[in-house]
Amino acid sequence: MFKPAPRKLGHLVLKVRDIHASAKFYTDIVGLQVSDWIEDRMVFLRAGSDHHDLALAQLPDEAAATPSATAPGLEHFSYRIDSFEEMEKVVEHLRAHGVTIDRGPGKHGPGENCFLVFKDPDGNNVEFYCDMLEITSERPYEAKVWPDGIETFDQWRFEKFAVDPPAHFKKKDA
């Protein structure tokens, strides 16, 4: 019987009210480095060699959002697994146990990592990821600003998704 084998706690994504103030706090006060931005919507930060161990997501305007989407706090936390092949097995494992898959599997632009997000019993988003970009002195990387689009979210354009893509991407692709 298959059982996932997470290797480490990976990264966290926090929903924030003011992404620029939060990015300044985490770089100037905490000492993290910026890896990438997605327009003014997300920033990816690192303390070590992983492309990101913290990402910040700008909360939407309150007028355009549901009440749960306007609260700052945790969007998801993640665990690294060894391979995309293991991730494909996790999809079947989650389905067999009646676990809700939220998004994925897919491959992000920033960080180049594969991802699969699912719900725990309390509705928290848990992510398994693999193949994240490593940034070292031997493999330097220059931060850039990515467009807020489908390829940034999923380079495979939802071809491997086990569930319907997020609604806002369906509208953008229509």
MDTraj code that builds the backbone (N, CA, C; nanometers):
import mdtraj as md
import numpy as np

residues = "MET PHE LYS PRO ALA PRO ARG LYS LEU GLY HIS LEU VAL LEU LYS VAL ARG ASP ILE HIS ALA SER ALA LYS PHE TYR THR ASP ILE VAL GLY LEU GLN VAL SER ASP TRP ILE GLU ASP ARG MET VAL PHE LEU ARG ALA GLY SER ASP HIS HIS ASP LEU ALA LEU ALA GLN LEU PRO ASP GLU ALA ALA ALA THR PRO SER ALA THR ALA PRO GLY LEU GLU HIS PHE SER TYR ARG ILE ASP SER PHE GLU GLU MET GLU LYS VAL VAL GLU HIS LEU ARG ALA HIS GLY VAL THR ILE ASP ARG GLY PRO GLY LYS HIS GLY PRO GLY GLU ASN CYS PHE LEU VAL PHE LYS ASP PRO ASP GLY ASN ASN VAL GLU PHE TYR CYS ASP MET LEU GLU ILE THR SER GLU ARG PRO TYR GLU ALA LYS VAL TRP PRO ASP GLY ILE GLU THR PHE ASP GLN TRP ARG PHE GLU LYS PHE ALA VAL ASP PRO PRO ALA HIS PHE LYS LYS LYS ASP ALA".split()
xyz = np.array([
    [0.0846, -0.1179, 0.0000],
    [0.0000, 0.0000, 0.0000],
    [0.0888, 0.1238, 0.0000],
    [0.0611, 0.2158, -0.0927],
    [0.1385, 0.3392, -0.1050],
    [0.1093, 0.4330, 0.0117],
    [0.2149, 0.4963, 0.0595],
    [0.2031, 0.6014, 0.1598],
    [0.3049, 0.7086, 0.1242],
    [0.2619, 0.8380, 0.1177],
    [0.3578, 0.9440, 0.0842],
    [0.4739, 0.9473, 0.1836],
    [0.5877, 0.9986, 0.1351],
    [0.7075, 1.0087, 0.2192],
    [0.7618, 1.1516, 0.2143],
    [0.6956, 1.2465, 0.2832],
    [0.7477, 1.3841, 0.2822],
    [0.8870, 1.3895, 0.3441],
    [0.9743, 1.4735, 0.2862],
    [1.1150, 1.4815, 0.3284],
    [1.1441, 1.5976, 0.4218],
    [1.0689, 1.7077, 0.4082],
    [1.0904, 1.8219, 0.4970],
    [0.9732, 1.9174, 0.4840],
    [0.9546, 1.9979, 0.5878],
    [0.8606, 2.1083, 0.5785],
    [0.9222, 2.2085, 0.4824],
    [0.8471, 2.2493, 0.3844],
    [0.9025, 2.3338, 0.2796],
    [0.8791, 2.4808, 0.3001],
    [0.7762, 2.5335, 0.2379],
    [0.7506, 2.6769, 0.2412],
    [0.6098, 2.7047, 0.2933],
    [0.5902, 2.8309, 0.3307],
    [0.4598, 2.8803, 0.3732],
    [0.4193, 2.9912, 0.2784],
    [0.2890, 3.0047, 0.2561],
    [0.2355, 3.1191, 0.1830],
    [0.1386, 3.1897, 0.2766],
    [0.1657, 3.3180, 0.2981],
    [0.0810, 3.4004, 0.3843],
    [0.0022, 3.4997, 0.2998],
    [-0.1249, 3.5191, 0.3349],
    [-0.2078, 3.6237, 0.2745],
    [-0.1836, 3.7505, 0.3557],
    [-0.1524, 3.8606, 0.2867],
    [-0.1178, 3.9863, 0.3541],
    [-0.2025, 4.1015, 0.3011],
    [-0.2193, 4.2042, 0.3869],
    [-0.2999, 4.3219, 0.3493],
    [-0.2229, 4.4176, 0.2582],
    [-0.0919, 4.4326, 0.2809],
    [-0.0097, 4.5262, 0.2041],
    [0.1193, 4.4544, 0.1665],
    [0.1239, 4.4028, 0.0457],
    [0.2362, 4.3185, 0.0048],
    [0.3690, 4.3935, 0.0076],
    [0.3680, 4.5226, -0.0254],
    [0.4939, 4.5976, -0.0259],
    [0.5450, 4.6213, 0.1160],
    [0.4553, 4.6532, 0.2089],
    [0.4965, 4.6694, 0.3489],
    [0.5460, 4.5370, 0.4057],
    [0.4773, 4.4284, 0.3717],
    [0.5186, 4.2966, 0.4213],
    [0.6509, 4.2529, 0.3605],
    [0.6691, 4.2769, 0.2305],
    [0.7963, 4.2415, 0.1660],
    [0.9115, 4.3194, 0.2295],
    [0.8893, 4.4472, 0.2564],
    [0.9917, 4.5298, 0.3215],
    [1.0234, 4.4753, 0.4611],
    [0.9198, 4.4360, 0.5368],
    [0.9409, 4.3797, 0.6698],
    [1.0256, 4.2525, 0.6618],
    [0.9879, 4.1607, 0.5739],
    [1.0581, 4.0323, 0.5681],
    [1.1981, 4.0431, 0.5080],
    [1.2253, 4.1475, 0.4286],
    [1.3619, 4.1656, 0.3780],
    [1.4451, 4.2504, 0.4725],
    [1.3933, 4.3662, 0.5151],
    [1.4711, 4.4585, 0.5983],
    [1.4802, 4.4158, 0.7442],
    [1.3758, 4.3603, 0.7987],
    [1.3726, 4.3250, 0.9410],
    [1.4129, 4.1793, 0.9641],
    [1.3538, 4.0874, 0.8868],
    [1.3819, 3.9446, 0.9059],
    [1.5091, 3.9028, 0.8324],
    [1.5418, 3.9688, 0.7207],
    [1.6655, 3.9390, 0.6493],
    [1.6518, 3.8421, 0.5332],
    [1.5297, 3.8183, 0.4845],
    [1.5106, 3.7286, 0.3703],
    [1.5472, 3.7998, 0.2406],
    [1.5681, 3.7215, 0.1343],
    [1.6001, 3.7753, 0.0027],
    [1.4828, 3.7511, -0.0908],
    [1.4579, 3.8462, -0.1797],
    [1.3533, 3.8304, -0.2804],
    [1.4036, 3.7400, -0.3917],
    [1.3251, 3.6390, -0.4268],
    [1.3565, 3.5534, -0.5414],
    [1.2808, 3.5983, -0.6652],
    [1.1519, 3.6257, -0.6524],
    [1.0688, 3.6673, -0.7646],
    [0.9441, 3.7375, -0.7143],
    [0.8788, 3.8081, -0.8049],
    [0.7467, 3.8674, -0.7834],
    [0.6529, 3.8156, -0.8913],
    [0.5251, 3.8095, -0.8616],
    [0.4206, 3.7992, -0.9631],
    [0.3467, 3.9320, -0.9559],
    [0.3797, 4.0190, -1.0512],
    [0.3275, 4.1561, -1.0529],
    [0.3290, 4.2109, -0.9100],
    [0.2214, 4.2748, -0.8651],
    [0.2109, 4.3217, -0.7268],
    [0.1229, 4.2284, -0.6459],
    [0.1109, 4.1036, -0.6907],
    [0.0196, 4.0083, -0.6283],
    [0.0898, 3.9096, -0.5353],
    [0.2122, 3.8695, -0.5682],
    [0.2863, 3.7745, -0.4843],
    [0.4343, 3.8090, -0.4867],
    [0.5015, 3.7763, -0.3748],
    [0.6463, 3.7869, -0.3703],
    [0.6984, 3.6590, -0.3061],
    [0.8088, 3.6061, -0.3615],
    [0.8703, 3.4831, -0.3146],
    [1.0015, 3.5188, -0.2460],
    [1.0198, 3.4721, -0.1224],
    [1.1348, 3.5085, -0.0398],
    [1.2083, 3.3835, 0.0053],
    [1.3383, 3.3996, 0.0306],
    [1.4167, 3.2837, 0.0732],
    [1.5145, 3.3212, 0.1833],
    [1.5420, 3.2223, 0.2676],
    [1.6448, 3.2338, 0.3698],
    [1.7648, 3.1478, 0.3322],
    [1.7399, 3.0424, 0.2568],
    [1.8445, 2.9478, 0.2186],
    [1.8525, 2.9339, 0.0681],
    [1.8755, 2.8114, 0.0217],
    [1.8948, 2.7892, -0.1213],
    [1.7658, 2.7576, -0.1964],
    [1.6592, 2.7155, -0.1282],
    [1.5324, 2.6939, -0.1974],
    [1.4849, 2.8265, -0.2564],
    [1.4296, 2.8225, -0.3754],
    [1.3787, 2.9443, -0.4406],
    [1.2935, 3.0264, -0.3450],
    [1.2118, 2.9592, -0.2651],
    [1.1335, 3.0300, -0.1630],
    [1.1023, 2.9380, -0.0468],
    [1.1066, 2.9960, 0.0719],
    [1.0551, 2.9275, 0.1895],
    [0.9420, 3.0079, 0.2518],
    [0.9207, 3.1290, 0.1994],
    [0.8050, 3.2097, 0.2363],
    [0.7590, 3.2830, 0.1114],
    [0.6297, 3.2785, 0.0867],
    [0.5707, 3.3601, -0.0195],
    [0.4587, 3.4417, 0.0437],
    [0.4421, 3.5620, -0.0060],
    [0.3378, 3.6517, 0.0425],
    [0.2409, 3.6763, -0.0714],
    [0.1112, 3.6649, -0.0422],
    [0.0069, 3.6855, -0.1424],
    [-0.0795, 3.8035, -0.1008],
    [-0.0926, 3.9010, -0.1898],
    [-0.1739, 4.0184, -0.1637],
    [-0.3208, 3.9791, -0.1545],
    [-0.3854, 4.0191, -0.0456],
    [-0.5294, 3.9976, -0.0337],
    [-0.6016, 4.0815, -0.1386],
    [-0.7119, 4.0311, -0.1924],
    [-0.7873, 4.1110, -0.2894],
    [-0.8583, 4.2272, -0.2211],
    [-0.9025, 4.3229, -0.3011],
    [-0.9830, 4.4316, -0.2468],
    [-1.1049, 4.3716, -0.1779],
    [-1.1380, 4.4236, -0.0620],
    [-1.2493, 4.3681, 0.0151],
    [-1.3797, 4.3695, -0.0626],
    [-1.3993, 4.4696, -0.1466],
    [-1.5245, 4.4779, -0.2211],
    [-1.5386, 4.3637, -0.3210],
    [-1.4262, 4.3099, -0.3676],
    [-1.4299, 4.2056, -0.4698],
    [-1.4107, 4.0657, -0.4135],
    [-1.4035, 4.0526, -0.2814],
    [-1.3680, 3.9238, -0.2236],
    [-1.4744, 3.8730, -0.1273],
    [-1.4694, 3.7416, -0.1052],
    [-1.5552, 3.6819, -0.0035],
    [-1.4929, 3.7088, 0.1330],
    [-1.5716, 3.7058, 0.2413],
    [-1.5152, 3.7356, 0.3741],
    [-1.3935, 3.6498, 0.4101],
    [-1.3937, 3.5214, 0.3778],
    [-1.2795, 3.4366, 0.4146],
    [-1.1545, 3.4721, 0.3354],
    [-1.1714, 3.5291, 0.2167],
    [-1.0561, 3.5649, 0.1341],
    [-0.9928, 3.6960, 0.1759],
    [-1.0570, 3.7732, 0.2634],
    [-1.0027, 3.9030, 0.3030],
    [-0.9250, 3.8986, 0.4333],
    [-0.9176, 3.7827, 0.4968],
    [-0.8476, 3.7720, 0.6244],
    [-0.7005, 3.7379, 0.6014],
    [-0.6089, 3.8144, 0.6629],
    [-0.4680, 3.7772, 0.6514],
    [-0.4430, 3.6458, 0.7244],
    [-0.3375, 3.5787, 0.6876],
    [-0.3026, 3.4525, 0.7535],
    [-0.2507, 3.3511, 0.6544],
    [-0.2525, 3.2277, 0.6949],
    [-0.1945, 3.1188, 0.6167],
    [-0.2803, 3.0836, 0.4956],
    [-0.2184, 3.0803, 0.3771],
    [-0.2865, 3.0287, 0.2580],
    [-0.2563, 2.8797, 0.2455],
    [-0.1272, 2.8428, 0.2546],
    [-0.0906, 2.7000, 0.2595],
    [0.0498, 2.6832, 0.3157],
    [0.0761, 2.5610, 0.3595],
    [0.2110, 2.5197, 0.3965],
    [0.2423, 2.3963, 0.3150],
    [0.3717, 2.3632, 0.3033],
    [0.4084, 2.2573, 0.2096],
    [0.5125, 2.1615, 0.2668],
    [0.5130, 2.0435, 0.2057],
    [0.6132, 1.9410, 0.2341],
    [0.6764, 1.8976, 0.1028],
    [0.8089, 1.8830, 0.1051],
    [0.8802, 1.8354, -0.0142],
    [0.8694, 1.6841, -0.0237],
    [0.8399, 1.6372, -0.1437],
    [0.8473, 1.4944, -0.1737],
    [0.9536, 1.4761, -0.2823],
    [0.9877, 1.3520, -0.3124],
    [1.1039, 1.3264, -0.3975],
    [1.0846, 1.3479, -0.5468],
    [0.9628, 1.3256, -0.5994],
    [0.9514, 1.3268, -0.7452],
    [0.8080, 1.3517, -0.7907],
    [0.7955, 1.3858, -0.9177],
    [0.6633, 1.4007, -0.9757],
    [0.5920, 1.2651, -0.9815],
    [0.6659, 1.1590, -1.0014],
    [0.6053, 1.0256, -1.0027],
    [0.5399, 0.9951, -0.8670],
    [0.6056, 1.0348, -0.7585],
    [0.5448, 1.0177, -0.6271],
    [0.4186, 1.1045, -0.6160],
    [0.4239, 1.2253, -0.6715],
    [0.3080, 1.3144, -0.6668],
    [0.1884, 1.2512, -0.7382],
    [0.2129, 1.1880, -0.8505],
    [0.1035, 1.1206, -0.9218],
    [0.0430, 1.0100, -0.8358],
    [0.1250, 0.9385, -0.7612],
    [0.0741, 0.8350, -0.6697],
    [-0.0049, 0.8976, -0.5550],
    [0.0392, 1.0159, -0.5109],
    [-0.0320, 1.0861, -0.4031],
    [-0.1741, 1.1211, -0.4477],
    [-0.1910, 1.1602, -0.5735],
    [-0.3256, 1.1922, -0.6242],
    [-0.4182, 1.0730, -0.6024],
    [-0.3738, 0.9561, -0.6413],
    [-0.4569, 0.8353, -0.6247],
    [-0.4774, 0.8025, -0.4768],
    [-0.3754, 0.8224, -0.3971],
    [-0.3835, 0.7996, -0.2521],
    [-0.4885, 0.8920, -0.1893],
    [-0.4865, 1.0210, -0.2267],
    [-0.5834, 1.1162, -0.1735],
    [-0.7250, 1.0789, -0.2163],
    [-0.7416, 1.0448, -0.3427],
    [-0.8744, 1.0042, -0.3916],
    [-0.9253, 0.8814, -0.3175],
    [-0.8366, 0.7850, -0.2960],
    [-0.8767, 0.6618, -0.2268],
    [-0.9210, 0.6878, -0.0833],
    [-0.8703, 0.7959, -0.0249],
    [-0.9054, 0.8304, 0.1132],
    [-1.0090, 0.9427, 0.1220],
    [-1.0656, 0.9811, 0.0096],
    [-1.1705, 1.0827, 0.0089],
    [-1.1237, 1.2229, 0.0460],
    [-0.9958, 1.2510, 0.0210],
    [-0.9393, 1.3823, 0.0538],
    [-0.9621, 1.4768, -0.0643],
    [-1.0074, 1.5980, -0.0347],
    [-1.0351, 1.6978, -0.1377],
    [-0.9044, 1.7544, -0.1932],
    [-0.8899, 1.7434, -0.3246],
    [-0.7772, 1.8059, -0.3938],
    [-0.8218, 1.9453, -0.4351],
    [-0.7433, 2.0454, -0.3981],
    [-0.7779, 2.1842, -0.4275],
    [-0.7229, 2.2279, -0.5633],
    [-0.5952, 2.1955, -0.5902],
    [-0.5340, 2.2329, -0.7173],
    [-0.4107, 2.1473, -0.7435],
    [-0.3905, 2.1190, -0.8716],
    [-0.2744, 2.0422, -0.9134],
    [-0.3115, 1.9017, -0.9570],
    [-0.2096, 1.8250, -0.9912],
    [-0.0694, 1.8638, -0.9990],
    [-0.0435, 1.9594, -1.1143],
    [0.0570, 2.0430, -1.0907],
    [0.0978, 2.1406, -1.1898],
    [0.2430, 2.1783, -1.1675],
    [0.2896, 2.2757, -1.2453],
    [0.4286, 2.3221, -1.2350],
    [0.4283, 2.4744, -1.2380],
    [0.4663, 2.5351, -1.1249],
    [0.4704, 2.6805, -1.1149],
    [0.5828, 2.7380, -1.2009],
    [0.5666, 2.8644, -1.2389],
    [0.6741, 2.9382, -1.3044],
    [0.7790, 2.9762, -1.2012],
    [0.7463, 3.0714, -1.1098],
    [0.8436, 3.1069, -1.0062],
    [0.8777, 2.9854, -0.9191],
    [1.0040, 2.9513, -0.9138],
    [1.0485, 2.8362, -0.8357],
    [1.0542, 2.7075, -0.9142],
    [0.9815, 2.7019, -1.0263],
    [0.9807, 2.5853, -1.1152],
    [0.9376, 2.4562, -1.0475],
    [0.8749, 2.4651, -0.9318],
    [0.8377, 2.3444, -0.8587],
    [0.7035, 2.2898, -0.9040],
    [0.6931, 2.1576, -0.8982],
    [0.5658, 2.0899, -0.9194],
    [0.4881, 2.0989, -0.7886],
    [0.3546, 2.1024, -0.7975],
    [0.2724, 2.1227, -0.6789],
    [0.1439, 2.0418, -0.6844],
    [0.0946, 2.0095, -0.5652],
    [-0.0353, 1.9456, -0.5465],
    [-0.0885, 1.9954, -0.4128],
    [-0.2037, 2.0608, -0.4137],
    [-0.2612, 2.1191, -0.2919],
    [-0.3904, 2.0466, -0.2594],
    [-0.4040, 2.0098, -0.1313],
    [-0.5226, 1.9378, -0.0857],
    [-0.5624, 1.9881, 0.0523],
    [-0.6801, 1.9478, 0.0966],
    [-0.7363, 1.9972, 0.2229],
    [-0.7144, 1.8967, 0.3355],
    [-0.6783, 1.9489, 0.4544],
    [-0.6752, 1.8645, 0.5741],
    [-0.8169, 1.8610, 0.6337],
    [-0.8406, 1.7861, 0.7413],
    [-0.9764, 1.7765, 0.7965],
    [-1.0373, 1.9092, 0.8410],
    [-0.9537, 2.0100, 0.8689],
    [-1.0052, 2.1401, 0.9100],
    [-1.0139, 2.2397, 0.7949],
    [-0.9872, 2.1946, 0.6733],
    [-0.9963, 2.2827, 0.5574],
    [-0.8704, 2.3623, 0.5279],
    [-0.7606, 2.3354, 0.5995],
    [-0.6331, 2.4019, 0.5695],
    [-0.5756, 2.3459, 0.4399],
    [-0.5087, 2.4322, 0.3651],
    [-0.4419, 2.3888, 0.2426],
    [-0.3037, 2.3323, 0.2754],
    [-0.2814, 2.2083, 0.2327],
    [-0.1526, 2.1405, 0.2477],
    [-0.0998, 2.1190, 0.1065],
    [0.0287, 2.1440, 0.0863],
    [0.0867, 2.1232, -0.0461],
    [0.1999, 2.0224, -0.0380],
    [0.2049, 1.9325, -0.1366],
    [0.3239, 1.8540, -0.1633],
    [0.3888, 1.9189, -0.2850],
    [0.5233, 1.9326, -0.2812],
    [0.5949, 1.9895, -0.3948],
    [0.7219, 1.9099, -0.4182],
    [0.7763, 1.9232, -0.5381],
    [0.9060, 1.8632, -0.5715],
    [0.9724, 1.9490, -0.6778],
    [1.1009, 1.9240, -0.6967],
    [1.1784, 1.9855, -0.8052],
    [1.1864, 2.1374, -0.7976],
    [1.1973, 2.1927, -0.6769],
    [1.2091, 2.3386, -0.6644],
    [1.3485, 2.3845, -0.7058],
    [1.3528, 2.4986, -0.7705],
    [1.4776, 2.5629, -0.8092],
    [1.5631, 2.5893, -0.6859],
    [1.6899, 2.5541, -0.6953],
    [1.7869, 2.5816, -0.5886],
    [1.8745, 2.6987, -0.6328],
    [1.8945, 2.7942, -0.5438],
    [1.9750, 2.9127, -0.5728],
    [2.0978, 2.9086, -0.4820],
    [2.2142, 2.9005, -0.5427],
    [2.3397, 2.8934, -0.4669],
    [2.4425, 2.9855, -0.5324],
    [2.5580, 2.9989, -0.4708],
    [2.6631, 3.0805, -0.5316],
    [2.7090, 3.0182, -0.6640],
    [2.7008, 2.8860, -0.6753],
    [2.7360, 2.8193, -0.7998],
    [2.6237, 2.8273, -0.9026],
    [2.5004, 2.8460, -0.8544],
    [2.3831, 2.8569, -0.9426],
    [2.3061, 2.9836, -0.9062],
    [2.3633, 3.1012, -0.9375],
    [2.2973, 3.2266, -0.9003],
    [2.1682, 3.2460, -0.9799],
    [2.0876, 3.3371, -0.9304],
    [1.9568, 3.3631, -0.9910],
    [1.9243, 3.5094, -0.9723],
    [1.8726, 3.5715, -1.0744],
    [1.8334, 3.7122, -1.0649],
    [1.6813, 3.7208, -1.0561],
    [1.6322, 3.7889, -0.9535],
    [1.4883, 3.8041, -0.9338],
    [1.4257, 3.8749, -1.0532],
    [1.3021, 3.8325, -1.0849],
    [1.2286, 3.8990, -1.1916],
    [1.0831, 3.9135, -1.1522],
    [1.0097, 3.9872, -1.2329],
    [0.8670, 4.0051, -1.2127],
    [0.7960, 3.9226, -1.3195],
    [0.7164, 3.8266, -1.2737],
    [0.6403, 3.7395, -1.3638],
    [0.5040, 3.8023, -1.3910],
    [0.4463, 3.7773, -1.5087],
    [0.3096, 3.8236, -1.5334],
    [0.2114, 3.7368, -1.4543],
    [0.0987, 3.7937, -1.4197],
    [-0.0057, 3.7191, -1.3491],
    [-0.0882, 3.6459, -1.4543],
    [-0.0423, 3.5259, -1.4895],
    [-0.1091, 3.4510, -1.5957],
    [-0.1033, 3.3020, -1.5737],
    [-0.1639, 3.2309, -1.6657],
    [-0.1768, 3.0857, -1.6538],
    [-0.0401, 3.0185, -1.6488],
    [0.0529, 3.0548, -1.7391],
    [0.1832, 2.9880, -1.7407],
    [0.2646, 3.0158, -1.6147],
    [0.2424, 3.1301, -1.5519],
    [0.3101, 3.1593, -1.4262],
    [0.2576, 3.0660, -1.3171],
    [0.1262, 3.0458, -1.3152],
    [0.0642, 2.9571, -1.2163],
    [0.0925, 2.8112, -1.2492],
    [0.0722, 2.7712, -1.3740],
    [0.0954, 2.6325, -1.4144],
    [0.1516, 2.6302, -1.5561],
    [0.2809, 2.6019, -1.5667],
    [0.3464, 2.5972, -1.6969],
    [0.2845, 2.4921, -1.7889],
    [0.2187, 2.3924, -1.7308],
    [0.1556, 2.2865, -1.8107],
    [0.0114, 2.3208, -1.8495],
    [-0.0356, 2.4416, -1.8138],
    [-0.1685, 2.4906, -1.8501],
    [-0.2797, 2.3917, -1.8125],
    [-0.2701, 2.3358, -1.6917],
    [-0.3717, 2.2495, -1.6312],
    [-0.3862, 2.1126, -1.6981],
    [-0.2937, 2.0760, -1.7863],
    [-0.3027, 1.9466, -1.8556],
    [-0.2942, 1.8281, -1.7604],
    [-0.2265, 1.8435, -1.6473],
    [-0.2095, 1.7326, -1.5535],
    [-0.2966, 1.7483, -1.4293],
    [-0.3787, 1.8536, -1.4234],
    [-0.4629, 1.8784, -1.3063],
    [-0.5593, 1.7616, -1.2827],
    [-0.5758, 1.7246, -1.1576],
    [-0.6689, 1.6186, -1.1185],
    [-0.8086, 1.6742, -1.0924],
    [-0.8199, 1.8079, -1.0887],
    [-0.9469, 1.8765, -1.0625],
    [-0.9599, 1.9913, -1.1623],
    [-1.0764, 2.0548, -1.1647],
    [-1.0936, 2.1715, -1.2499],
    [-0.9971, 2.2817, -1.2074],
    [-0.9475, 2.3591, -1.3033],
    [-0.8603, 2.4719, -1.2680],
    [-0.9365, 2.5761, -1.1870],
    [-0.8656, 2.6611, -1.1132],
    [-0.9320, 2.7688, -1.0394],
    [-1.0171, 2.8540, -1.1330],
    [-1.1323, 2.8981, -1.0845],
    [-1.2304, 2.9698, -1.1666],
    [-1.1719, 3.0943, -1.2322],
    [-1.0877, 3.1705, -1.1604],
    [-1.0351, 3.2936, -1.2199],
    [-0.9449, 3.2662, -1.3397],
    [-0.8839, 3.1477, -1.3486],
    [-0.8047, 3.1154, -1.4663],
    [-0.8928, 3.0728, -1.5815],
    [-1.0052, 3.0111, -1.5533],
    [-1.0986, 2.9754, -1.6610],
    [-1.1462, 3.1022, -1.7313],
    [-1.1725, 3.2079, -1.6529],
    [-1.2188, 3.3341, -1.7104],
    [-1.1093, 3.3979, -1.7964],
    [-0.9812, 3.3927, -1.7496],
    [-0.8704, 3.4537, -1.8229],
    [-0.8441, 3.3803, -1.9535],
    [-0.8687, 3.2490, -1.9552],
    [-0.8367, 3.1680, -2.0715],
    [-0.9516, 3.1654, -2.1726],
    [-1.0673, 3.2172, -2.1332],
    [-1.1860, 3.2112, -2.2207],
    [-1.1757, 3.3072, -2.3367],
])
top = md.Topology()
chain = top.add_chain()
for i, resn in enumerate(residues, 1):
    res = top.add_residue(resn, chain, resSeq=i)
    for name in ("N", "CA", "C"):
        top.add_atom(name, md.element.get_by_symbol(name[0]), res)
traj = md.Trajectory(xyz[None], top)
